[in-house]
Amino acid sequence: MMQRYKLYTLPIFENDLIEILDYIAFTLENPTASDQLLNEIKDAVDKRLSAPSAFEKYYPKGLNEPHYRIRVKNYLIFYVVADDVMELRRIVYNKRDVENLI
């Protein structure tokens, strides 16, 4: 049986996600798109839980530990893997200055 990693989210990731979903739902007045994005994010993260470190490593400037990325629509989810934990660190719009946000 394949190992399934534990999932942990940092508070800053949760804040990022709430801001993104609220912006789409309320500012853009498209709650359906907000719900769809959330479902796609959940699905993408869930698929990674079985082998989160089997993907290309990304080394953000100034940080020693490798990060990994998941692309969902126009967003990038950054996470790290330690032992049996997949830790979600940030989710950012891909047109932003990603290097300085991680």
Secondary structure, DSSP 8 states (H G I E B T S, - for coil): -----EEEE-HHHHHHHHHHHHIIIIIS--HHHHHHHHHHHHHHHHHHTTSTTSS--B--TT--S-BEEEEETTEEEEEEEETTEEEEEEEEETTS-HHHH-
